[in-house]
Amino acid sequence: MYKLQFKPFDKTPKYKQIVQSVIADIERGVLKKEDQLPSISELSAEYYLARDTVEKAYRELRARGFITSVQGKGYYVQANDAGKLKILLVFNKLSSYKKIIYYAFLNALGDRASVDLQIHHHSASLFQEIMEKSLGKYNHYVVMPHFTQDLDKADYLSILNSIPAGELVLLDKDVPGLKHPPLTVYQDFDKDIFGALEGVQDLMEKYRRLVLVLPGVGNNYPVEIFWGFRLYCSKHNKEFAIKENAMNEVLEAGTAYVVVETTDLAELIKKVRQTPFLLGREIGILSFNTSTLKELLGITVISTDFEAMGQTAARLLLEGKREKVKNPFYTIRRGSL
């Protein structure tokens, strides 16, 4: 007999829970076209529901085209999108770059899936809440596992491990040691920044000192960025410093800045223009992530390929593969180094 995803003490009206359960299972492929649903009497008896409650739910499902009724025989699934993948996408935050990933993911999936979006805001407990409400309702759970908030309140590793094998997809960051290795499309933050700096070593030779402008606590940037930066400076005997912002920075000739935030980039450009120093000669700037404005300003950038991340995840998901793929990272040389 068909089993509802039903919680008797949930605040959601009981007829709505029936509607949501049937729709979710149609979209997940648990219920297929022409499958017979339990009768009103059977469902009422199984879940201790009033007949009126079940009748109301079935009327709504029929009105919305998910089921049909046959006189004297019962209720049957008729939705034409049965088997269409239902995907939950859980980002750590919204930004212009996350939007690139989101739309690339949607476009690559086409009409073969429907996607819901949630944001956990780096909070392990919020992620736990999202997953507790969502498990069993989707075919796949695509997660950006960047967690820095309230880690004492929730074990995000156990939450990830609770997702059935083959249903979890990790984006942007790898999480080693999961009991069911998932499909993963990731950035290798320390190796990416180290490799990018090595790639512009010919331009970096004229700078004796490097400054990484990386916002601190509360901004949730991967600490691996700092590790890769420090390794490069150590290898090439560069003086280096880490600054949380550029507001109080006093420019010195022979210094190059690696900048994460656009606000700090703007502050540094303003400071350079207030000095006799020339950008790309006495002062260097290397910025994270490209944009039209940075192109117009002639700023050298390093960036992951956000579009490729979304496209690759969608393609491998549709192919049923569980590979671990490092996302492309590239440098665009302009005049600021």
N, C-alpha and C positions, 0 to 999 in steps of 0.2 A: 504493500500500500504506500502511496506517495506520502512522504514526510515533510510537513511544513517547517519552515524556519520561523518558529513561533515562540514568543516569550510572554507568558500569561500576565506578568506583572509590569511589562513595559508600558510606558505612557502612550505609545502609539495605539490608536483605536484598533481593536481586534480585526475588523473587516479590512482595514488598511494593511495590517500585517499579512493577511492572507493574499491580498493583491500583490504586495511587494515580493512575497515569497515565490508566488507562481511566476511573476515576470522575471525575477532574478534567475530562477531555474530554467526558464525558457531561454534566456540570453546566454546562460552558461552551458546549455546543451543537455542539462539533466532531464528536462522535459522536451520531447521532440514532437514535431508535427504529427497529429493524429493519435498521440498518447491520450488515454482516457484518465480523467481526474476522478478522485473519489466523489461519490454522490453527496448531496447536501446532508443526508441522514448520517452517512459514514463519517464525514468530517465533523459534524456536530458531536457525535458520540465519542470520537477519538480524542477531541480537544476540549470537551465539555463546553461547547459553544451553543448559543441559541441558534435555531434554524434561520431566523431573520438575519443574523450576522453573516452566516455563510451565503445566504441568498443575495445579500447586498454586495458582498465581495464578487460573487460570480456574475452578477448583473454588470458591475463596473468592468470586469475583465472582458465580458462579452461586448460591451459598448466600445471598448478600446481596441477590439479586434484581436485580443490574445487567445480567446477561446470561443467555441461555438457549442450549441446544444442540439441534440438530436432527440426528437420526441420519443419517449419510451425507452431510450438507451442511455442517455446521460450527457456529460460534458467532455469535450475534446479540445486539445491544443490545436489552434489553427494559425498562430503567428508565423509569418513567412520568414522571419529573421532568426528562427531557431538555429543554433549552432554558431551564430555570430559571436565573436569573442567580446567579453565584457572585462574591461581593464580599469584598475584603480591606479592612478599615477599620484605618488606622494612626494612632493618637492620639499626641500628644506626652507626655501624662501622664493619669492617672486622677484625677478629682475629682468632687464631687457635680454640678457643672455639666456635665462631660463625660458623665456618666451620663444627664443629661436629653437631650443631643444624641443619644446612642447609642440610647436607647429610642424617641425620636421618629423616628429614622431607621428602626429596625426596624419600628415600627408602621406607618409610611407605606409601607414596602415590602410588608408583609403576607406572603403565601405565594408571592410572585413571585420571591423571592431568598433565598439563604442567606448569612449574613455571618460572617466570621471576624475576630477583633479581635487586634491586636498593638500594643505600646507601644514607641516609640523613645526615650523619656526625653530628648528634646532632642539626642540623639546622632546626628551625621551618619553615623558609621561603623556604628552599630547599625542605622540606617535602611537603609544600603547592604546590610548582611548580610540584613536581612529581605527586601528587594526581590530580591536575587540568588537567594534560595530560593523566591520566590513568583512571579516573572515567568513568564507562560505558563500559570499555573494558575487564573487568575481572569478574569472578564469585565471587572471594574472594580477600580481601586485608589483608595480614598478616603483622602486624606492630609491631616493637619494639619501644615503645613510650618514649624513653629517649631523651628529648630536653633540652639543656642548652644554645644554641647559638641563637642570634637575636630574642629572645622571644617578643621583642617590635615590630617586623615587621610582625608577623603572629600569629594568634590564633589557636594553634594546636588542641584545644578542639573543636572549630567550624568545623575544617577540619575533625576530626574524626566523629563528628556528621553528617557530610554531606554524609558519606558512608551509603548506604541503610541498613536497618535492615537485619541481617542475613549474611551480606557480610564481616563484619569486624571481624578479629581475632587479639587479642593482645598477644604478646609473651614477656616474661621476666618481665614485669611490669604491674601492675593493674592500671587502670585509673577510679576511682569512678565517678559516677554522669553523665555518658553518657546517652542520652535519649533512646538508644536502647542497653541494656546490652549485650555485645558481648561475644563470646567464648574467654576465657582468660586462659592462662597457665603462671603462674607468680612466681617470687621469692618474698618472704616477707623479704626484706633485713635486717631490724632491728631485727626481731624475729629470722631470720636464724643465724645471727652472735651471738646474745645473747644465743640462744639455743646451738650453737656449742661450745661456751666457757663454758657454764654450763656442757656440756657433757664431757669436759676434766678438770673439776674442781679438780679432784684428782691429776692431773699433775700440775695444776696451783697453788696449795697451797704453793709450795716452793718459789714462786716468789712474792715479795712485790710490784713490779712496773711493769706496762704493758705499752708498747708503740705501738700505731697504726701508721704504716708508710703508709700514704694515700696521694698520689699526689693531689695537690690542683687545683686551678682555671685552666681551660683549659683541664683537664683530664677527666672530665665528669663522675666521679664515683658517685653513689647514696649517698646522704648525710645520708640516713638511716643506712648505715654501721657504721658511727660514733655514731649515736643514740644508736644502739644496743650495741656497744662496751662500751660507757659511762655508760649505764644502768648496764651492768655486773660489771664494776669496782666499781660503787657506791654501788651495792648490797653487794659486797664482800670486801669493804673497801680497795681497791687497789689504790695506787698512779697511775696516768696515765698521758700520754702525747700524743699529736698528732704531728707527724713529716711529712713533705712533701716528704722527702727522707732520705736516710741513710748515705749520704756522710760525714757529719760532726758529726756523732753520736760517742760519747765516751762511750764505754761499761762499765756497772757497774754490778757487781755480784748481782744476785737476780732480774734480769730484763728479761721479756719475750716480744718478738716482734711479732706483728700480721702484716704480710707483704702482700701487694696487688701485687706489680710489681715484676717481675723476676729480674730486674736490681738491685732493693733494696735488694732482697734476696741474690744475689751474693755478693753484697757489705758487707752485714752483716756476711756471712759465711767467707769471706776473713778477716774481722776484728777479728772474733772469733779465727781464726787460727793464728793470730798475738799476741794473749794473752795467758796466762796460763789457761784461763777459759775453761771448758768443755761444749760443746753443749748438752743440755738436763739435765744439773746439775746446773751450775751457770748462764748460759744464755739459754733462750728458744726461739725457733722460731716456729711460726705457719703460714703457707702460704696459700693464696687463690689459689684454683684450682690445680688439680693434673697434673702431667706430668711424662714421663719416667725419665727425669733428676732428678726430686725431689724424685722419688722412689729410684733411685740409690744413692742419697745423704742422704737418710734416713730422709727426711723432713716430719713432720706431716702436713697434709693438710685438709682444709675444702673446700667443693665445692658443687655447684648445679650439678644435674645430667643433663648435657647438651643433652645427647642422648635421655633421657626420655622426655625432653621438646619438641624436634622435633617430636618424635614418638607420644606423647599424642596429640599434636596439630593436626597432620595429621589424626589420628584415629577419633577424635571427629568431625573434619571438614567433613570427609567422612560420618560419621554417622548423620550429620545434627544437632548436639547438640550445645547448647549455654551455656555450663557450665562454672563455674569459678573453676579452679583446681590449687592448690598450688603444685609447682614442688618439687620433693624430694631434700633434702640437707643432705649431709653426711660428716662424719669425717673419715679420715684414720690415725690411730695412727702409728707413727714410732718413731725414737729415738731422735728427736730434741726438745721434751718437757720433 
